[in-house]
Amino acid sequence: MRHVLLGVVTLTLSGCFGQGDKTYTVDELMADEALLTKIISECRNNPGKLRQTPNCQNAEAADWKLRLERMKTSLGG
């Protein structure tokens, strides 16, 4: 009985410590503009806590690349 209880407690606690947020690459964020918008919004709403996270840095880089691509196409390049 003691081992069963220990197993249940262990399994329950292991579910509490998930993998966390997935880290998206710049290319993934450029391909999914809705996700990019969501992440940028979250980062800009809480820059003190999130600014240095990989997702925020990748989202800013993806946003910059998309802006450059749009400028290039609008200028006929």
Buried (B, 14 or more C-beta within 10 A) or exposed (E): EEEEEEEEEEEEEEEEEEEEEEEBEBEBBBEBEEBBEEBBEBBEEEEEEBEEBEBBBBBBBBBEBBEEEEEEEEEEE
